């Protein structure tokens, strides 16, 4: 396969997926190929305030993750 044929297949797949998405989202009509290139994503209205974890909470989460990693590492070493 040449690069041009691969790119053509990718473009056709993108167009097909865009049509499927348009149908599933309820717009009723499939988007055209030119419309997919000019689509912009609008910023979300009313962003949520960023959540802040306490140092204690971060420490608990980190310790729990280290336990999970250690368990996975032990399981992998045991399998070998």
Secondary structure, DSSP 4 states (H G I P E B T S, - for coil): --HHHHHHHHHHHHHHHHHHHHHHHT-SSPPPHHHHHS--PPPPSSPPPPP---HHHHHHHHHHHHHHHHHHHHHHHHH-
